[in-house]
């Protein structure tokens, strides 16, 4: 059996021998005490299973997972650039299945497989990590710096879909079983350094076919008594407590109007004397007076309650991804609530510069392939990417090299972006939410999106989140941003930027694919941090 130690940016597809890890600064992997330090061990097995274990002083800090291939029906756009690893449908590495009993089965003899190795919470110092596979040992040098990265300073949000959890695991919405799932998967979002969580105050009007309704996941109870609306915020308070305990620093209130044009109200249930009623939704115009009457009570009450019970950021949304042609409808919807949201932080994902140019959106979240006009105008907007950003810019598709996922950390730093947004942390639905999917069998939302766009975690057994390679690499991207921000504070921004800007050429659409250079640049950032800390102490 052959084994090859490789880094976390390699993807082991099975046919070719993987690239071997190159030590940097005497270590195969390095970082700070509160980072997850990752490597991979590629192996060419002779049988269908192997015995694997970590041994030595780092064993108790080491977590092992088998890298599993998943089916990808749509790996790349038709106009894919030259950097895609694959463009044809197939099964490709993504899922990280935890190794729980020391045995990894389901291997293909004669085909390269991989183990994901992650070291967490190890003491400072230079350590030797030993991974033993069928008695054969592979040694790696792990260096842990004697300091901790400060928290992420930007907003990082990947939209959380609570209905996916209830649907996949077959539990009642907001039952105790559902709440346990919510907390477990929110914790997995925090493990990716997600800082803000989409909060289903009412069922978020996202990726839903017109006339169709996703399962109601409404945290805010709304009751009509003698013609007046009353609120029950009990479920919302439970949500707030979980989010605060897990370390989230931001909340996003569900969008106030439907996606792609803001023409209708979201799906909202109202309790009446005759039972629950689907009062608002596709059948309600955005400017409907009755919807405005609800909002006149709902928004001020929510704002007051959150001011008293939530210490972090609160983001409000009008509508997701309006186009330039939909600007009048978006403007009309915003005018419906402008007075109620005065002083609030309102952010929306869009690509048209006209919205910002005309002052319709105060805080735009711009697609990475449409951001240049905003930057040229002196703005430093939030950014996002999704299935539409498949050429030349960073993204997280399964078919892309991991460096294209990780580079977003330094791009956000250099672009001075206040935040990053992605729509799919755990969207386990076909496009437009017309049917639930099994993410282990469908990674492309029924074929509509490229593999990996719709979710970052898999629903493991007994409500346990199973990570993807993309989840762990994105966490590393956020750690890169934290390190750069810290170095800029210890020295200056120019010093930090010079270590990662690739000679002044790096942008949202231009970056190097040299994995070793990327890792070496991060090591240089760390060494500069340590030097600055030493200088301050002396």
Backbone torsions as a table, in degrees:
resi	resn	phi	psi	omega
1	UNK	NA	129.7	176.7
2	UNK	-93.5	143.6	173.8
3	UNK	-133.9	143.9	-179.1
4	UNK	-136.7	124.4	174.1
5	UNK	-78.8	127.2	178.5
6	UNK	-133.9	170.2	-175.6
7	UNK	-91.0	177.8	-174.2
8	UNK	-76.3	-8.4	179.9
9	UNK	-92.5	-5.4	177.4
10	UNK	-81.8	148.2	170.1
11	UNK	-119.7	122.7	-175.4
12	UNK	-93.8	104.4	-174.5
13	UNK	-89.3	-18.1	173.9
14	UNK	117.1	-33.0	-172.8
15	UNK	-86.3	-41.3	-173.2
16	UNK	-111.2	152.8	175.6
17	UNK	-63.1	129.1	-178.1
18	UNK	-68.8	160.8	175.2
19	UNK	-68.0	133.2	-179.3
20	UNK	-78.0	144.6	177.7
21	UNK	-66.5	137.1	177.3
22	UNK	-106.6	122.0	178.5
23	UNK	-58.9	142.7	176.5
24	UNK	-126.1	121.8	-177.7
25	UNK	62.6	28.9	178.0
26	UNK	84.7	3.0	-178.1
27	UNK	-129.7	147.6	174.9
28	UNK	-77.0	-28.3	175.7
29	UNK	-152.9	144.1	-179.3
30	UNK	-148.7	162.7	179.2
31	UNK	169.1	-169.9	-175.4
32	UNK	-92.2	168.5	-171.9
33	UNK	-58.0	-34.5	-175.5
34	UNK	-99.8	21.8	173.6
35	UNK	-100.3	155.4	169.0
36	UNK	-92.6	116.3	-175.7
37	UNK	-100.2	120.7	-169.4
38	UNK	-121.5	143.2	171.4
39	UNK	-136.3	173.6	171.2
40	UNK	-131.8	150.4	173.6
41	UNK	-118.8	111.3	177.6
42	UNK	-87.8	141.2	-180.0
43	UNK	-140.3	146.5	176.8
44	UNK	-109.1	91.0	-169.6
45	UNK	-74.8	153.7	175.3
46	UNK	-96.6	-19.1	179.0
47	UNK	-128.2	-173.7	-176.2
48	UNK	-87.1	-4.9	178.4
49	UNK	-148.9	157.8	175.6
50	UNK	-138.4	154.8	171.4
51	UNK	-96.1	133.0	-175.9
52	UNK	-138.3	142.9	176.5
53	UNK	-157.3	152.9	170.0
54	UNK	-95.4	135.9	-178.6
55	UNK	-128.9	159.1	178.9
56	UNK	97.5	-173.5	-174.3
57	UNK	-59.4	-27.9	-178.1
58	UNK	-88.8	-0.4	-174.1
59	UNK	-56.6	-43.1	-176.6
60	UNK	-70.5	-14.1	178.9
61	UNK	-103.0	5.3	-172.6
62	UNK	-109.4	132.2	177.3
63	UNK	-118.1	132.0	-177.3
64	UNK	-113.0	142.5	175.3
65	UNK	-142.0	145.9	174.5
66	UNK	-85.4	130.0	176.2
67	UNK	-80.9	118.0	-177.1
68	UNK	-108.3	144.5	174.6
69	UNK	-84.8	144.4	-179.3
70	UNK	-127.1	154.5	-179.7
71	UNK	-72.7	134.0	179.3
72	UNK	-128.9	105.8	-177.5
73	UNK	-82.1	-26.1	-179.2
74	UNK	-132.8	85.9	-174.9
75	UNK	-79.2	-25.4	-170.2
76	UNK	-154.7	156.9	175.4
77	UNK	-71.0	163.0	179.9
78	UNK	-61.8	-32.2	179.8
79	UNK	-99.7	37.5	-177.2
80	UNK	-55.7	141.1	175.8
81	UNK	-76.9	177.9	-171.8
82	UNK	-75.3	-5.5	-173.3
83	UNK	-93.9	-1.6	174.7
84	UNK	-65.7	139.0	178.3
85	UNK	-73.7	-33.2	176.9
86	UNK	-146.5	154.5	175.9
87	UNK	-130.5	-4.9	179.5
88	UNK	-101.7	149.5	176.6
89	UNK	-56.4	148.2	179.9
90	UNK	174.4	-167.7	176.0
91	UNK	-110.4	125.1	-171.1
92	UNK	-134.2	154.5	-174.0
93	UNK	-67.8	133.2	176.7
94	UNK	-161.3	-51.5	-173.5
95	UNK	-70.9	135.7	175.3
96	UNK	-108.5	103.2	-179.2
97	UNK	-93.4	116.5	-176.3
98	UNK	-57.3	140.7	173.3
99	UNK	-89.3	113.3	-173.0
100	UNK	-109.1	-22.0	-175.6
101	UNK	-125.7	15.0	177.3
102	UNK	81.9	3.3	179.4
103	UNK	-126.6	135.7	175.6
104	UNK	-115.7	114.7	178.9
105	UNK	-106.2	-172.3	177.7
106	UNK	69.9	24.8	-179.5
107	UNK	-88.6	159.8	177.5
108	UNK	-108.7	110.7	180.0
109	UNK	-56.1	135.9	178.6
110	UNK	81.9	4.4	178.3
111	UNK	-123.4	134.8	-178.0
112	UNK	-63.2	129.8	175.9
113	UNK	-120.9	175.2	-178.2
114	UNK	-143.7	148.3	169.7
115	UNK	-111.9	135.5	175.7
116	UNK	-93.6	126.7	-176.5
117	UNK	-116.7	123.2	-178.4
118	UNK	-131.1	128.1	179.6
119	UNK	-107.4	126.0	-176.3
120	UNK	-133.3	133.8	173.0
121	UNK	72.4	20.7	179.0
122	UNK	-74.8	151.9	178.5
123	UNK	-69.4	159.7	179.5
124	UNK	-62.9	148.5	178.5
125	UNK	132.7	177.9	176.8
126	UNK	-101.4	123.2	-172.8
127	UNK	-124.4	154.0	170.7
128	UNK	-101.8	122.0	176.6
129	UNK	-101.9	130.2	-179.8
130	UNK	-116.9	124.3	174.2
131	UNK	-111.5	124.3	-177.8
132	UNK	-108.6	122.8	179.7
133	UNK	-121.9	113.9	-176.2
134	UNK	50.3	39.4	177.9
135	UNK	84.4	-11.2	179.6
136	UNK	-90.0	130.8	-172.9
137	UNK	-103.5	140.6	171.9
138	UNK	-124.1	128.4	-177.2
139	UNK	-107.2	141.8	177.6
140	UNK	-137.1	145.1	177.8
141	UNK	-96.2	123.3	-179.3
142	UNK	-116.5	125.1	-178.9
143	UNK	-115.2	124.7	-179.6
144	UNK	-114.1	118.5	-179.1
145	UNK	-75.7	146.1	-175.3
146	UNK	-85.1	65.7	177.1
147	UNK	-167.6	167.8	178.8
148	UNK	-124.2	138.1	176.9
149	UNK	-64.9	138.5	172.2
150	UNK	-67.3	163.3	178.9
151	UNK	-62.6	159.8	176.0
152	UNK	-62.8	134.3	-176.4
153	UNK	-97.0	-11.8	178.4
154	UNK	-102.4	166.3	175.2
155	UNK	-84.1	129.3	177.1
156	UNK	-123.4	110.4	-178.4
157	UNK	-127.9	131.5	171.9
158	UNK	-125.3	119.0	-166.7
159	UNK	-63.4	130.9	-174.4
160	UNK	-97.9	128.0	-174.4
161	UNK	-113.7	99.9	-176.0
162	UNK	-70.8	-25.1	179.4
163	UNK	-69.3	-29.3	176.1
164	UNK	-58.6	-41.3	-178.2
165	UNK	-64.5	-48.1	-179.2
166	UNK	-63.4	-40.3	-176.2
167	UNK	-68.8	-47.1	-175.8
168	UNK	-68.1	-44.3	-175.5
169	UNK	-87.2	-5.1	175.4
170	UNK	68.0	42.6	179.5
171	UNK	-117.2	158.1	177.8
172	UNK	-71.9	142.6	-178.7
173	UNK	-64.5	129.6	-178.4
174	UNK	60.9	23.9	165.2
175	UNK	-74.1	170.7	178.3
176	UNK	-61.3	-35.7	177.7
177	UNK	-64.1	-39.3	179.2
178	UNK	-67.5	-42.3	178.3
179	UNK	-60.8	-38.4	178.0
180	UNK	-64.0	-40.5	177.1
181	UNK	-65.0	-43.2	179.3
182	UNK	-57.3	-47.2	-178.2
183	UNK	-66.1	-40.7	-179.5
184	UNK	-63.2	-43.9	-177.8
185	UNK	-79.0	-28.6	170.8
186	UNK	-63.3	-38.4	176.8
187	UNK	-62.1	-36.3	178.5
188	UNK	-70.0	-27.7	173.9
189	UNK	-69.6	-41.4	176.8
190	UNK	-62.7	-31.3	177.9
191	UNK	-67.2	-15.0	174.7
192	UNK	-99.9	11.7	-178.5
193	UNK	63.2	28.4	169.0
194	UNK	-68.3	129.9	-175.4
195	UNK	-109.1	-20.4	-176.8
196	UNK	-127.4	143.4	-174.2
197	UNK	-125.1	129.9	174.1
198	UNK	-63.8	120.8	-172.0
199	UNK	-106.2	118.7	-176.7
200	UNK	-78.1	65.6	174.5
201	UNK	-53.8	-38.4	166.6
202	UNK	-138.2	168.3	-176.5
203	UNK	-59.0	116.6	-177.2
204	UNK	-59.4	129.0	-178.8
205	UNK	-83.6	66.5	-174.0
206	UNK	-123.6	138.2	175.6
207	UNK	46.0	47.5	-178.5
208	UNK	-124.1	126.0	179.8
209	UNK	-60.0	143.2	179.4
210	UNK	-59.6	130.6	-177.0
211	UNK	87.5	-9.4	-179.0
212	UNK	-103.8	151.4	180.0
213	UNK	-128.1	130.0	172.7
214	UNK	-75.5	165.3	177.7
215	UNK	-53.9	137.8	-179.9
216	UNK	-67.7	123.4	177.2
217	UNK	-130.5	66.5	-170.1
218	UNK	-101.4	108.3	179.9
219	UNK	-72.5	-30.1	-177.8
220	UNK	-90.6	112.6	176.1
221	UNK	-75.9	130.2	-180.0
222	UNK	-122.1	124.5	-177.3
223	UNK	-123.4	140.3	175.8
224	UNK	-106.5	120.3	-179.6
225	UNK	-128.7	118.8	-179.8
226	UNK	52.6	41.4	176.3
227	UNK	79.6	1.3	179.9
228	UNK	-113.0	144.3	178.8
229	UNK	-86.6	137.9	175.7
230	UNK	-129.8	149.4	-176.9
231	UNK	-111.7	146.2	170.2
232	UNK	-121.0	114.2	-174.1
233	UNK	-106.2	21.1	-177.8
234	UNK	-61.2	-48.7	-179.9
235	UNK	-65.5	-39.8	179.0
236	UNK	-60.8	-41.0	179.8
237	UNK	-64.3	-36.3	176.6
238	UNK	-64.5	-40.9	176.9
239	UNK	-61.0	-45.9	-179.3
240	UNK	-60.9	-40.3	-179.5
241	UNK	-63.9	-43.3	179.0
242	UNK	-63.5	-47.2	-178.0
243	UNK	-62.0	-42.0	179.5
244	UNK	-65.6	-43.2	-178.5
245	UNK	-64.8	-33.8	-179.6
246	UNK	-81.5	-10.0	175.4
247	UNK	99.1	12.2	174.0
248	UNK	-67.2	143.4	179.5
249	UNK	-114.1	0.7	-179.7
250	UNK	-144.9	153.1	173.9
251	UNK	-126.8	143.8	170.5
252	UNK	-114.5	121.3	175.6
253	UNK	-73.5	139.4	-179.8
254	UNK	-55.0	149.0	-176.3
255	UNK	-57.7	141.5	-177.3
256	UNK	-81.9	-13.7	-179.4
257	UNK	-143.3	164.0	-174.2
258	UNK	-67.4	160.4	-177.6
259	UNK	-71.8	157.2	171.7
260	UNK	59.8	47.0	173.5
261	UNK	137.8	-13.8	174.6
262	UNK	55.8	40.0	-174.5
263	UNK	-93.1	-14.7	-174.9
264	UNK	-137.8	167.5	174.8
265	UNK	-80.6	155.1	173.6
266	UNK	-70.6	166.9	177.9
267	UNK	-71.5	117.8	-178.3
268	UNK	-132.6	130.4	175.9
269	UNK	-95.7	144.4	176.6
270	UNK	-127.2	129.6	175.8
271	UNK	-78.3	128.8	178.3
272	UNK	-126.1	176.0	177.5
273	UNK	-62.0	-22.4	179.9
274	UNK	-97.7	8.2	-179.6
275	UNK	108.6	-177.2	-178.0
276	UNK	-67.1	140.1	-178.9
277	UNK	-128.7	132.8	175.0
278	UNK	-77.9	84.8	-168.3
279	UNK	-76.9	-42.0	-175.2
280	UNK	-124.9	154.0	-179.5
281	UNK	164.5	-147.2	-179.0
282	UNK	-59.0	-24.5	-179.4
283	UNK	-83.4	3.2	-176.9
284	UNK	-115.0	119.9	175.9
285	UNK	-65.7	149.4	-179.3
286	UNK	-57.7	-32.9	-176.8
287	UNK	-99.0	17.7	-179.8
288	UNK	-60.2	130.2	-178.0
289	UNK	-60.5	-34.1	-179.9
290	UNK	-69.3	-36.4	176.0
291	UNK	-65.6	-40.8	176.2
292	UNK	-60.3	-39.4	179.3
293	UNK	-62.2	-41.5	176.0
294	UNK	-62.5	-47.8	-176.2
295	UNK	-62.2	-31.4	179.6
296	UNK	-63.2	-27.3	174.6
297	UNK	-93.7	-40.8	-170.4
298	UNK	-68.3	-51.6	-173.8
299	UNK	-66.0	-50.5	178.5
300	UNK	-59.4	-38.5	-179.8
301	UNK	-65.4	-43.2	178.1
302	UNK	-63.3	-44.3	-178.5
303	UNK	-62.4	-42.8	179.0
304	UNK	-65.5	-41.2	-178.6
305	UNK	-66.5	-43.0	-179.3
306	UNK	-67.9	-35.7	177.1
307	UNK	-60.8	-31.7	-178.1
308	UNK	-89.3	-23.8	-171.0
309	UNK	-123.2	2.4	-179.7
310	UNK	-137.2	124.6	-174.8
311	UNK	-88.5	-11.4	-172.1
312	UNK	-98.8	-163.2	-179.4
313	UNK	-71.8	145.7	173.6
314	UNK	-127.3	121.8	179.6
315	UNK	-109.5	137.9	177.1
316	UNK	-114.7	148.5	179.1
317	UNK	-125.1	141.8	170.7
318	UNK	-88.5	-64.1	-178.6
319	UNK	-155.7	148.8	-176.0
320	UNK	-91.1	134.4	171.6
321	UNK	51.3	53.8	171.5
322	UNK	-72.2	144.4	177.1
323	UNK	-91.9	171.8	179.9
324	UNK	-60.1	-35.7	179.9
325	UNK	-68.0	-22.0	-177.7
326	UNK	-95.5	9.2	-178.0
327	UNK	-57.7	-44.1	179.0
328	UNK	-60.5	-40.9	179.7
329	UNK	-67.2	-39.7	178.2
330	UNK	-63.1	-44.0	-179.9
331	UNK	-60.9	-41.6	-179.8
332	UNK	-64.6	-40.2	178.3
333	UNK	-65.6	-43.1	180.0
334	UNK	-62.8	-40.3	178.8
335	UNK	-62.6	-25.8	178.0
336	UNK	-64.1	-26.7	-174.6
337	UNK	-126.6	1.6	-173.6
338	UNK	-55.4	-44.3	-178.7
339	UNK	-68.4	-31.1	-178.6
340	UNK	-76.2	-22.7	-177.5
341	UNK	-106.5	14.2	-179.9
342	UNK	-57.5	127.1	-179.4
343	UNK	86.7	-7.6	179.3
344	UNK	-85.8	158.2	176.1
345	UNK	-88.8	111.1	-177.4
346	UNK	-111.6	121.4	-177.3
347	UNK	-130.0	144.8	177.1
348	UNK	-148.0	144.2	176.7
349	UNK	-80.2	130.4	179.7
350	UNK	-161.5	171.2	180.0
351	UNK	-124.3	-16.5	-174.6
352	UNK	-84.7	124.6	178.7
353	UNK	-65.5	-20.9	-178.3
354	UNK	-58.8	-36.0	-179.0
355	UNK	-61.0	-43.6	178.8
356	UNK	-75.1	-39.6	-178.0
357	UNK	-60.6	-36.8	-179.3
358	UNK	-92.8	2.7	177.0
359	UNK	72.0	20.2	-179.6
360	UNK	-75.1	-34.5	178.1
361	UNK	-118.4	119.6	-179.4
362	UNK	-72.9	-38.5	-177.2
363	UNK	-126.5	87.3	179.8
364	UNK	-77.4	147.4	170.7
365	UNK	-112.6	113.1	-163.4
366	UNK	-107.9	138.1	175.3
367	UNK	-60.5	139.6	-173.2
368	UNK	-62.4	-23.4	178.0
369	UNK	-91.9	7.0	176.7
370	UNK	-126.8	14.3	-169.5
371	UNK	-84.2	-19.3	-172.3
372	UNK	-57.8	-43.5	178.6
373	UNK	-60.4	-33.4	178.6
374	UNK	-68.0	-43.8	179.2
375	UNK	-65.4	-40.6	179.6
376	UNK	-62.8	-28.4	179.2
377	UNK	-85.3	5.0	177.6
378	UNK	87.0	6.8	178.5
379	UNK	-87.5	154.1	175.6
380	UNK	-125.5	78.5	-171.4
381	UNK	-79.9	160.6	161.1
382	UNK	-56.1	159.3	174.2
383	UNK	-134.3	161.1	173.3
384	UNK	-146.8	163.2	165.2
385	UNK	-139.9	158.5	175.2
386	UNK	-151.8	-150.8	-174.7
387	UNK	-63.9	-26.0	-177.3
388	UNK	-75.3	-14.0	-177.2
389	UNK	-102.2	69.6	-173.2
390	UNK	-109.1	1.1	-176.8
391	UNK	-126.0	119.8	170.1
392	UNK	71.8	-8.9	-179.4
393	UNK	-112.0	166.0	178.2
394	UNK	-59.8	145.5	172.4
395	UNK	-165.7	178.8	-170.9
396	UNK	-122.9	17.7	-178.4
397	UNK	-59.2	148.7	179.8
398	UNK	-58.3	-34.3	-176.1
399	UNK	-79.3	-4.4	-179.1
400	UNK	-94.6	151.8	173.7
401	UNK	-64.5	147.7	-175.7
402	UNK	-63.7	-26.5	178.9
403	UNK	-62.9	-27.4	179.5
404	UNK	-74.4	-20.8	172.4
405	UNK	-80.0	-46.8	-172.4
406	UNK	-72.8	-27.4	-174.2
407	UNK	-63.6	-18.1	-178.8
408	UNK	-59.8	-28.0	-179.8
409	UNK	-61.1	-48.9	180.0
410	UNK	-75.6	-28.3	175.7
411	UNK	-63.7	-43.8	178.9
412	UNK	-63.3	-36.9	178.2
413	UNK	-66.6	-49.6	-177.9
414	UNK	-66.4	-34.4	178.4
415	UNK	-81.6	-2.2	-179.9
416	UNK	53.3	39.5	179.8
417	UNK	-74.2	131.5	178.0
418	UNK	-72.6	-18.1	-177.3
419	UNK	-166.2	166.0	176.6
420	UNK	-132.5	141.3	-179.9
421	UNK	-131.6	140.1	167.4
422	UNK	-136.0	146.3	-172.0
423	UNK	-82.7	-14.4	-168.7
424	UNK	-130.9	91.5	170.3
425	UNK	-83.9	-41.8	-178.3
426	UNK	-149.9	55.0	178.5
427	UNK	-86.2	95.4	-178.4
428	UNK	-102.3	58.8	179.2
429	UNK	-134.6	157.8	165.5
430	UNK	-71.7	164.2	-179.8
431	UNK	-51.3	141.6	-178.7
432	UNK	65.7	13.3	176.0
433	UNK	58.9	33.8	-177.0
434	UNK	-79.0	-20.5	175.6
435	UNK	-159.6	148.2	175.1
436	UNK	-73.2	155.0	177.3
437	UNK	-123.5	163.5	169.7
438	UNK	-96.7	108.3	-174.7
439	UNK	-64.6	-17.5	175.4
440	UNK	-73.0	-21.3	-177.7
441	UNK	-109.4	-25.1	-179.7
442	UNK	-130.7	115.4	178.8
443	UNK	-107.8	5.9	-172.9
444	UNK	-122.0	24.4	178.0
445	UNK	52.8	46.4	179.4
446	UNK	78.5	13.6	178.9
447	UNK	102.1	-5.1	-175.0
448	UNK	-80.8	-31.4	-175.6
449	UNK	-118.0	158.5	178.0
450	UNK	-74.7	146.3	-174.6
451	UNK	-52.7	125.0	-179.9
452	UNK	100.6	-10.6	-178.6
453	UNK	-71.1	-36.7	-167.1
454	UNK	-87.6	-17.7	-178.7
455	UNK	-158.7	157.2	179.1
456	UNK	-114.0	-15.6	-179.6
457	UNK	-128.0	154.7	177.2
458	UNK	-109.8	149.9	179.9
459	UNK	-83.3	94.7	-179.3
460	UNK	-73.4	176.1	-177.6
461	UNK	-65.3	147.8	176.6
462	UNK	55.6	38.2	174.1
463	UNK	73.1	21.4	-178.4
464	UNK	-95.9	123.0	175.8
465	UNK	-67.3	133.2	171.0
466	UNK	-107.7	128.2	-176.5
467	UNK	-77.0	166.9	169.7
468	UNK	-112.3	162.9	171.1
469	UNK	-53.2	-41.2	-175.4
470	UNK	-64.7	-35.6	176.9
471	UNK	-61.0	-47.1	-175.9
472	UNK	-71.3	-37.1	-179.7
473	UNK	-69.6	-36.7	177.6
474	UNK	-65.6	-36.2	175.2
475	UNK	-60.8	-38.0	176.8
476	UNK	-65.5	-36.5	177.4
477	UNK	-60.9	-41.6	178.5
478	UNK	-68.6	-34.5	175.0
479	UNK	-64.7	-36.8	175.1
480	UNK	-59.2	-44.7	179.8
481	UNK	-63.2	-41.2	179.2
482	UNK	-62.1	-42.1	-179.7
483	UNK	-66.2	-43.6	179.0
484	UNK	-63.7	-42.1	179.0
485	UNK	-63.2	-40.9	179.0
486	UNK	-65.0	-44.6	179.1
487	UNK	-62.3	-39.9	178.0
488	UNK	-61.7	-35.6	178.4
489	UNK	-72.2	-36.0	-178.9
490	UNK	-76.5	-30.6	-179.1
491	UNK	-121.3	-96.8	173.6
492	UNK	-159.8	165.0	-174.8
493	UNK	-63.4	-38.9	-178.7
494	UNK	-62.8	-39.3	178.8
495	UNK	-62.3	-45.3	-179.7
496	UNK	-66.3	-45.8	-176.6
497	UNK	-62.1	-37.6	-176.0
498	UNK	-62.8	-24.0	-178.5
499	UNK	-78.3	-17.2	-174.3
500	UNK	-130.8	-0.9	-173.5
501	UNK	-86.1	7.0	173.9
502	UNK	55.6	49.4	179.1
503	UNK	70.5	25.1	179.3
504	UNK	83.9	10.9	-176.9
505	UNK	-102.0	-13.7	-175.0
506	UNK	-70.7	134.3	175.7
507	UNK	-147.3	-174.2	178.1
508	UNK	-66.5	-22.1	-176.8
509	UNK	-116.4	3.6	-179.4
510	UNK	-140.9	123.9	-179.2
511	UNK	-164.6	159.8	-179.2
512	UNK	-81.7	147.7	175.9
513	UNK	-102.7	12.4	-179.5
514	UNK	-78.1	103.1	-175.6
515	UNK	-61.7	-43.9	-178.9
516	UNK	-61.8	-42.2	178.6
517	UNK	-63.1	-37.0	179.4
518	UNK	-64.3	-46.3	-179.6
519	UNK	-67.9	-37.3	179.4
520	UNK	-66.3	-35.7	177.9
521	UNK	-65.2	-40.3	177.6
522	UNK	-64.7	-39.3	177.7
523	UNK	-62.0	-39.5	178.6
524	UNK	-63.8	-37.9	175.8
525	UNK	-61.1	-46.2	-179.4
526	UNK	-61.6	-43.1	-179.6
527	UNK	-64.7	-36.6	177.6
528	UNK	-66.9	-37.2	176.1
529	UNK	-62.2	-48.0	-178.2
530	UNK	-63.1	-38.8	177.9
531	UNK	-65.1	-41.2	179.5
532	UNK	-66.4	-39.0	177.9
533	UNK	-64.9	-41.1	178.5
534	UNK	-63.7	-41.5	179.8
535	UNK	-63.0	-38.7	-179.6
536	UNK	-67.8	-33.0	-177.8
537	UNK	-76.5	-26.4	-174.5
538	UNK	-85.6	NA	NA
